[in-house]
């Protein structure tokens, strides 16, 4: 299935989640930026609050789109040891990239949250949404970070993901919902007609931040 854009993908994901979670009173957390316009329709359909959970991909130096891991709020760090070995990434490389991404994570926290407090997740069903899963590293980091807040259940959801990413994610999340798991994945953007970058302004609009 090719999605028109992230909102279209979110509407289809919302329908897939509705029957199972309509009575669960979930909290929907989006991974910014691209996950926000996907999560927006999900939160609306489930009549659930929408918020963001900060997580940043750690890109291989010189090949930034290729994830060697991810970091998330609360000091969580997930590394893909296979990628690190394959690309001969050093510990200093990892530390340098992580510092850069931590700075960006703090900037986004200020931009997207403002003075709003982080939601209370304890004992709640939390649905974490991203626009797609290539390696799944960012969503795995988010799941681990969210679990620090003691929710009752953590569900990872995306419109499309590689078979490997969705399989590995099941070791971390309580439930994983990927609408499409194509055998030949080819990258998240290949499954969208419009995969243009989501802006800070769009994120703030979805969240209702002035």
N, C-alpha and C positions, 0 to 999 in steps of 0.2 A: 504494500500500500504506500503510495506517495501522498504526503500531506501537503495541502496548499501552503500552510504556514504554521507557526507555533500555536496560534489560537485554534485553528482547525484541528490540530493534533490534540490540543487540550480538551476540546469538546468531545472528541471520540474517546479519549482516555476517561473523561468524566462519566460517559455512559457505561463504560466497562466497570467502573468502580461503584456506580450508584447503588445497585441492588445489595451488594455486599456490605457497604459502609454507610448507607443512608441513616441507619439508626444508631451508629456507633459514636456520634458526636465527635468526629475527628478534628484534629488540627492539621491544616495543610501547610507544609513548609516547602518553599521553592528554593532551588539552587540558582542564585543569580549568576549571570543575568539571564541567560537563555531559558532557564527553567521557569521564570516568572510568568510569561504569557501562556505557558502550558498549564501551570498550576492555577492560574486565575479562573478559567472555566471550571476546573475541578472543584475549587472551593465554592464557587457560585452554585454549582449543581448540588453539592452536598450541604449547602447552607452552613459552611464551615469557615472559621477565621483563616485568613491567609497571612503568612509571614515568610521571612527568608531565613535561611541558615547559611552562614558564610562558610564557603569551602573553596579552595583554590587548587587547580591542577598544578603539579610540578612538571614543567616541560623539560625535555632533554635539551641541554645547551646546544644551540645551533639547529635544533629540530624541535622547536617549542611546541608544536602541535602534537608531538608524540609524548604521551604521559609516562613518566617514570614513577609517578606517585601523586599524592595529594595531601593537603593539610586542611584542617577544619577548626572551627571555634573550639576553644578548650585545650589547645595544644595537641590535638590528635594528628598523627602523621602515618600515612599508609604508603609503603614503597613497593614497587614492582621489581623484585630482585632479578627476574629474568631480563627485563629491559635494561636495568642498570649494568648487568654483566655484558649483555650484547653490545651496548653502546659505550662500554668502558667509562662509565661515569664515576668520578671520584667522590669521596666523602665531602671534600671542599666544594665541589660542584653542587652537591645536594644542599649543603648549608647555605651557599650563596643564593641559589634559586629560592630556597625556603624563606630566607630573609626578605627577598624582594616581594614574594607573594604574601607574606605576613603584613607588609606595609600596605599592599593593595587591599587586603582583607579588612584592615582597620579603616582605611579610607571609605570603603563601601559600607561598613557598619555605620559610620557617621552619616553618610549620604542617604542611606535607605531607612535607617531607624529613627534618626533625629532624637527626640526625647522619649520615644515610646519604649516601655520596658519589654524585655524578651518575654514571650508567653510562658506560663506555667505548664510544663509538659508532664508533670508527675501523675502517673496513673491514667494517662490519656492514650488514645490511639492516634499515632502520628503518621501521616502519609507524606513522604518526602518525594518530590517530583523534580525530574530533570527532563531536558528535551531529547535526550538519547544517551545510550551507553555504548561507548567504544571499548575502552578497557574496563570501565566501571569503577576506576580508582576514586574519582571524586565522590560518587554516591556511596561507596563503601566507607570513605572517610566521614561523610555526613552521618551515616547510620551509626557509626561508632561514637561520633560526637554527641548525637542526639540521645543515645543510650545513657550517657552520663547524667541526663536530666530525669532518669527513672520513669520513662513512659511505660504504660502497660504493654504496648505493642508498637512495633515500627514496621511500616510497610514502605517498600521502595517501588516507585512506579515511573514508567517512561513509555512513550509511544513506540519506541524502537530501540533495539539493542542487539549487540552481537551475542551469539549463543554462549560464548565463553564468559562474557561479562555477566550475563543474567544468571548463569549457572554458579559462578563464583560468589555472586552477591547473595545467593540463598544461604551461604554459610554464615552470613553476618546479619541479614535482615530476617524478621519473623515471616515475612511474605514478600515475594517479588512479583510484580505484574508488568510484563513487557507485552504490548499489543502485537508487535512484530519482532520476530527473531530470524531474519533472513540468513540462509546458509552462506551467501556471499554478501558480506556486510558493506564494505567499501566506504565506511565513514558515515557519521550521523547526517551530514548535510546532503548526502545522496538521496535521502528519503524525504526531502522537502523541496517543493518548487521554489519557495522563498525562505532562505536560511540566512537572511541578512542579520547583521549584529543587532542585538537588543541594546538600547541606550539606557543610560542612567535615568533619563527623564521618563522613559516608558516604565521602568521598574518602579519609580516613585509614584507614577500615576496608578499603576495596578495596586500599590500598597496604600494609596490615599495619603501619601506624605506630601506636605506642602513644601 
